[in-house]
């Protein structure tokens, strides 16, 4: 199986947490990330499912299944799997060299490719959105890439990341980024963050893989298990339009 990766240089990205009305700068080490979202053909090869449209991004893929794909691809290539399971709980072994989901800091840094605006180019040229009038994901690579050589980071399909969305309000919801083929242009931005339950699967959510191990325990690339625990205890008003888990 060929998972084409590009190398993203070390750098700093600023993340915005709307509920806490906070911004934080994250310094990242260099890492690798997929040039394309994982396709139906690649998912079929690893997990034994049918690929009706081999070059389209794999969708209807839950966060849990994306994690399983990463481990399967790692084992296929003789790499150390990044994840272990304890029932529904997943642990990321940050020193592993296998495939994994990007952190959302990695995802945004890679997506921006040095740009500072909401998009890294004119959306009509780089992203499949509502404006194109399509009714399903399009084959990967059909629009222009960013300066890192990454295709479809904005539009086409949302992409799962490793991070929790907001554990104080949404429990185990995980982040997805980038916007999809049916989203209005105003929402397809490098900074837009949404999320869903780990078993959520929809026709506009896929993923791309990352690689890179780090000399740390329980934290890497803008993510920290300790910070997740702290955020789970933090309580604040919910911004207009947000619907917390259980309401």
Secondary structure, 3 states (H helix, E strand, C coil): CCCCEEEECCEEEEEEECCCCEEEEEEECCEEEECCCCEHHHHHHHHCCCCCCCCEECCCCCHHHHHHHHHHHHHHCCCCCCEEEECCEEEECCCCCCEEECCHHHHHHHHHCCCCCCCCCCHHHHCCCHHHCCCCCCECCCCCCCCCCCCCCCCCCEEEEEEECCHHHHCCCEEEECCCCCCCHHHCCCCCEEEECCCCCCCCEECCEEECCCCCCCEECCEEHHHHHHHHHCCCCCCCCCCCCCC
